[in-house]
């Protein structure tokens, strides 16, 4: 089971419901991944970065994760799911 965490951008220009997108990803990957919010000192297999638009460059490098998957639109949900599934 993959250990995953999630970070949301600041939401200054959201173009879709990021919370709903996160729930879709979590539900779709329930068989291969467990998600939690980041904790200091914890290593993660995947950090899912959910941005509201394409303008945010921040990668949350302070979070220890083997892989970073960036989603910046609702259209990116299937790709994010498939990418994370490939790490399992």
Secondary structure, 3 states (H helix, E strand, C coil): CEEEEEEECCCCCCCCCHHHHHHHHHHHCCCCEEEEECCCCCCEEEEEEECCCCCCCCCCCCCCEEEEEEECCHHHHHHHHHHHHHHC
